[in-house]
């Protein structure tokens, strides 16, 4: 579980938010920076079978290999293992797993460690 360690530096939230809004589409900003969730069964990556690597839209960190993608039936892309994981040890990966209750039930949200810590 991720603890909120707070900011180690002081910055203007408005300036940071504006920079991200310039770099990302409105949907990407909502999901990646405002902790939003796209509707299930609606996005292009759900049924994508092209071999390759899935990267963070904000920092380009590698998150998942397409080799570990599977159909979970949830409506969102699912992966059995994060890129860089050694067995169940994800300490050397670019992801963090956090409980998410925003949709009325508890699920596991996966976020980019680099973006979370920035």
C-alpha positions as CSV (number, residue, x, y, z in Angstrom):
1,X,0.0,0.0,0.0
2,X,1.3,3.5,-0.9
3,X,1.7,6.0,1.9
4,X,1.3,9.7,1.3
5,X,4.7,11.0,2.1
6,X,3.8,14.6,1.0
7,X,5.9,16.8,-1.2
8,X,9.6,17.1,-0.5
9,X,9.7,20.3,-2.5
10,X,7.5,23.3,-2.7
11,X,6.0,24.2,-6.1
12,X,3.0,25.9,-7.6
13,X,0.3,23.2,-8.2
14,X,-1.3,25.4,-10.8
15,X,1.9,25.6,-12.9
16,X,2.5,21.9,-12.6
17,X,-1.1,21.1,-13.6
18,X,-1.0,23.4,-16.6
19,X,2.2,21.8,-17.8
20,X,0.6,18.3,-17.7
21,X,-2.5,19.7,-19.4
22,X,-0.3,20.9,-22.3
23,X,1.5,17.5,-22.6
24,X,-1.6,15.2,-22.3
25,X,-5.0,14.9,-24.0
26,X,-7.9,15.8,-21.7
27,X,-8.6,12.0,-21.1
28,X,-5.0,11.2,-20.4
29,X,-4.8,14.1,-17.9
30,X,-8.0,13.0,-16.2
31,X,-6.8,9.4,-15.8
32,X,-3.1,9.9,-15.2
33,X,-3.1,13.1,-13.1
34,X,-6.5,13.3,-11.5
35,X,-6.9,9.5,-10.7
36,X,-9.8,9.1,-13.1
37,X,-11.0,5.8,-14.6
38,X,-11.9,5.3,-18.2
39,X,-15.1,3.4,-18.9
40,X,-14.7,-0.4,-19.1
41,X,-14.7,-2.1,-22.6
42,X,-14.2,1.2,-24.4
43,X,-10.5,1.8,-25.0
44,X,-8.2,0.7,-27.8
45,X,-5.7,-1.3,-25.6
46,X,-8.3,-3.7,-24.3
47,X,-8.1,-6.0,-27.3
48,X,-4.8,-4.9,-28.6
49,X,-2.6,-7.9,-29.5
50,X,0.4,-6.1,-31.0
51,X,3.7,-7.3,-29.4
52,X,5.6,-4.7,-27.5
53,X,5.9,-2.8,-24.3
54,X,3.3,-0.6,-22.5
55,X,4.8,2.6,-21.2
56,X,3.6,5.4,-18.9
57,X,1.9,8.2,-20.9
58,X,3.5,10.8,-18.6
59,X,7.2,9.7,-18.2
60,X,7.6,6.9,-20.8
61,X,8.7,4.4,-18.1
62,X,8.2,0.7,-19.3
63,X,5.3,-0.8,-17.2
64,X,4.2,-4.1,-18.8
65,X,5.2,-6.4,-21.7
66,X,2.4,-7.5,-24.1
67,X,3.6,-11.0,-23.4
68,X,2.0,-10.8,-19.9
69,X,-1.3,-9.4,-21.1
70,X,-4.4,-11.5,-20.6
71,X,-8.2,-11.1,-20.8
72,X,-9.5,-10.8,-17.3
73,X,-13.1,-10.0,-18.4
74,X,-13.1,-6.8,-16.4
75,X,-13.1,-4.5,-19.4
76,X,-9.6,-3.1,-18.7
77,X,-6.3,-4.4,-20.0
78,X,-4.8,-6.9,-17.5
79,X,-1.3,-8.1,-17.0
80,X,0.0,-11.1,-15.0
81,X,3.4,-9.5,-14.3
82,X,4.9,-6.1,-14.3
83,X,7.9,-5.4,-16.4
84,X,11.1,-6.0,-14.4
85,X,9.4,-8.1,-11.7
86,X,11.3,-11.1,-10.3
87,X,8.6,-13.6,-9.4
88,X,6.2,-11.7,-7.1
89,X,8.8,-9.1,-6.2
90,X,7.8,-5.9,-7.9
91,X,10.3,-3.7,-6.0
92,X,12.4,-3.2,-9.2
93,X,9.4,-2.3,-11.4
94,X,8.0,1.1,-12.3
95,X,4.6,0.4,-10.8
96,X,2.8,0.7,-7.5
97,X,-0.4,-1.2,-6.5
98,X,-2.9,0.7,-4.4
99,X,-6.4,-0.3,-3.2
100,X,-9.1,1.6,-5.1
101,X,-12.7,1.9,-3.8
102,X,-13.8,4.7,-6.2
103,X,-16.2,2.5,-8.2
104,X,-18.0,1.1,-5.1
105,X,-16.0,-2.1,-4.7
106,X,-12.4,-2.7,-3.8
107,X,-10.0,-3.3,-6.7
108,X,-6.3,-2.9,-7.2
109,X,-5.2,0.3,-9.0
110,X,-1.8,0.2,-10.8
111,X,0.0,3.5,-11.0
112,X,3.4,4.5,-12.4
113,X,5.9,4.9,-9.6
114,X,7.8,7.6,-11.4
115,X,4.8,9.8,-11.8
116,X,3.5,9.2,-8.3
117,X,6.8,10.2,-6.8
118,X,7.2,13.3,-9.1
